[in-house]
Amino acid sequence: MNGAESLVRTLVAGGVDVSFTNPGTSEMHFVAALDRVEGMRCVLFLFEGGATGAADGYARMADKPASTLLHLGPGLGNGLANLHNARRARSPVVNIVGEHATYHRRYDAPLTSDIESIARPVSAWVRTCEDSRAVAQEGAAAIAAARAAPGGVATLILPADTAWGEGGEVAAVPALPERAKADEAAIRAAADALRSGEPAVLFLGDRTLRREGLDLAARIAAATGARLMAQVANARIERGAGRHPIDRLPYPVDAAVDRLAGTRHLIVVGTTPPVAFFAYPGKPSELQPRDCAVQVLADPSMDQTDALERLADLVGAPKAAPVPSGAKPEAPTGPLNADTVGLALGALMPEGAIVCDESITTGRNFFPASRFAAPHDWLQLSGGSIGLGIPMATGAAIACPDRKVINIQADGSGLYTAQALWTQARENLDVLTLIWANRSYAILKAELANVGANPGRKALDMLTLDQPPIDWVSLARGFGVEARRVEDLDSFLAAFRAGLSRRGPFLIEVTLG
Ligand SMILES: Cc1ncc(C[n+]2csc(CCOP(=O)(O)OP(=O)(O)O)c2C)c(N)n1
């Protein structure tokens, strides 16, 4: 057994049984080992950003890491933006990067670079193997590092000779340390704040946005009158009919400041206090009022459920809080626009759907419209680095093959990693992609005004994608995905229903004026 095979066996034994790859010469022994080891599913991407974005989407839904396989520094560099998103989502990822043989590095051959330095900003853990016999141990350590709370990217760099040299024994993943528990004094302080009678917000992230956390938070809210609020963008929210709803802060700074106006206590669990995505002249970076006391009760690495349970006990929360009920929207009539499309989504999405949201400006109002939709998960662009949607949907579909994945996708962002559609076709994944073809970088047009810039013709030219118009139907078909373009609401509804009722990848280009 060589080092590569010892690594693949260690990964499979450690529960890492999917690998999102784009390999090269230095990874050939890893690739060859895949044939000798049962139990590892390998999924090829045509660009590394597809592989890393899929690893993020997979981890969010599977709650465990997949591995990547990337080609030296340049391959890692191509995958970096979506590793950034994975880091922001606190997704566990075992990020395997091939490297020149240890003795070849000093020759400075063309693909040589400082891989560790490229990896470090997005990685919670970085290690380069130096000995083929140690590869299995390093692989097990990488799994543990990726899974260690709050979850992160563990980059394991694998020189070619450590892959082809004699391997060691398959290694077991070390036990994970328990998550730290919130301080008793912090729980008491939070309870005091919530019972003060002053306006309070429970600001939630990470695990608290799953069903159990939201139930607990709703009980605390029922006892104290606190409001529940989440970040603008979150890794995964469990929502829809029968689940406690949570509002998200809006993206525009003024609207976010308004939403938190009057709040005197902000209790933060599973995330960090809210800040503006960007600085704007004359606008604040911190979004809560100046006189609001902020308390981080449990950061994302801590046991958030335990913190909410203890807080619920201390404030005398009822055993259960009634879940607000409401009707899901009717299928809409009228013009084709963001509002009617949002209603259609709320009306028609099936139970168990996984919504991968990179809808940027078009989808801002989709979230409220699906509040009483069938129960579903909502995954967002947590790191702000566009080009995640199509890969994330691909990874989510691999993690959950029995669930419908609906990728609500802005066109400009989709074009960063559109070739991941080919992977959806190749793997026959059940992903329905809705492209919002507004043929512009619409959000940036608003941002020009927000930063106080005075755009002329050249500036606006940098933000329009209509010359020539991009033909998504041809693009999708070129990658092997069936597709349809719609220009009115009836055709949209027909195409959407058709896409929902079939299995396998399908794309609808929604032309928006
Ligand atoms: C990797 C990366 N590059 C560039 C940007 C800057 N950026 C933010 S939004 C955006 C355009 C988004 O356009 P589109 O996806 O079509 O959405 P729309 O605004 O039209 O709804 C760009 C280029 C970014 N956030 N991330």
The ligand as an SDF file (V2000), in Angstrom:
LIG
                    3D

 26 27  0  0  0  0  0  0  0  0999 V2000
  -15.3950   36.8930   -6.2620 C   0  0  0  0  0  0  0  0  0  0  0  0
  -16.1470   38.1700   -6.3690 C   0  0  0  0  0  0  0  0  0  0  0  0
  -15.8860   39.0000   -7.3840 N   0  0  0  0  0  0  0  0  0  0  0  0
  -16.5570   40.1590   -7.5090 C   0  0  0  0  0  0  0  0  0  0  0  0
  -17.5010   40.5210   -6.5930 C   0  0  0  0  0  0  0  0  0  0  0  0
  -18.1900   41.8810   -6.6810 C   0  0  0  0  0  0  0  0  0  0  0  0
  -19.5890   41.7050   -7.0460 N   0  0  0  0  0  0  0  0  0  0  0  0
  -20.5490   41.6920   -6.1020 C   0  0  0  0  0  0  0  0  0  0  0  0
  -22.0410   41.5100   -6.7340 S   0  0  0  0  0  0  0  0  0  0  0  0
  -21.4360   41.4720   -8.3040 C   0  0  0  0  0  0  0  0  0  0  0  0
  -22.3360   41.3440   -9.4700 C   0  0  0  0  0  0  0  0  0  0  0  0
  -23.5420   40.5100   -9.2190 C   0  0  0  0  0  0  0  0  0  0  0  0
  -24.2970   40.4470  -10.3930 O   0  0  0  0  0  0  0  0  0  0  0  0
  -25.3940   39.3230  -10.5500 P   0  0  0  0  0  0  0  0  0  0  0  0
  -24.8910   38.0560  -10.0130 O   0  0  0  0  0  0  0  0  0  0  0  0
  -25.8580   39.3150  -11.9610 O   0  0  0  0  0  0  0  0  0  0  0  0
  -26.5470   39.8010   -9.5820 O   0  0  0  0  0  0  0  0  0  0  0  0
  -27.4930   41.0970   -9.6680 P   0  0  0  0  0  0  0  0  0  0  0  0
  -26.7770   42.1690   -8.9280 O   0  0  0  0  0  0  0  0  0  0  0  0
  -27.6660   41.4650  -11.1130 O   0  0  0  0  0  0  0  0  0  0  0  0
  -28.7490   40.6900   -9.0120 O   0  0  0  0  0  0  0  0  0  0  0  0
  -20.0610   41.5900   -8.3110 C   0  0  0  0  0  0  0  0  0  0  0  0
  -19.2360   41.5630   -9.5330 C   0  0  0  0  0  0  0  0  0  0  0  0
  -17.7520   39.6080   -5.5340 C   0  0  0  0  0  0  0  0  0  0  0  0
  -18.6350   39.8540   -4.5800 N   0  0  0  0  0  0  0  0  0  0  0  0
  -17.0670   38.4430   -5.4490 N   0  0  0  0  0  0  0  0  0  0  0  0
  1  2  1  0
  2  3  1  0
  2 26  2  0
  3  4  2  0
  4  5  1  0
  5  6  1  0
  5 24  2  0
  6  7  1  0
  7  8  2  0
  7 22  1  0
  8  9  1  0
  9 10  1  0
 10 11  1  0
 10 22  2  0
 11 12  1  0
 12 13  1  0
 13 14  1  0
 14 15  2  0
 14 16  1  0
 14 17  1  0
 17 18  1  0
 18 19  2  0
 18 20  1  0
 18 21  1  0
 22 23  1  0
 24 25  1  0
 24 26  1  0
M  CHG  1   7   1
M  END
$$$$
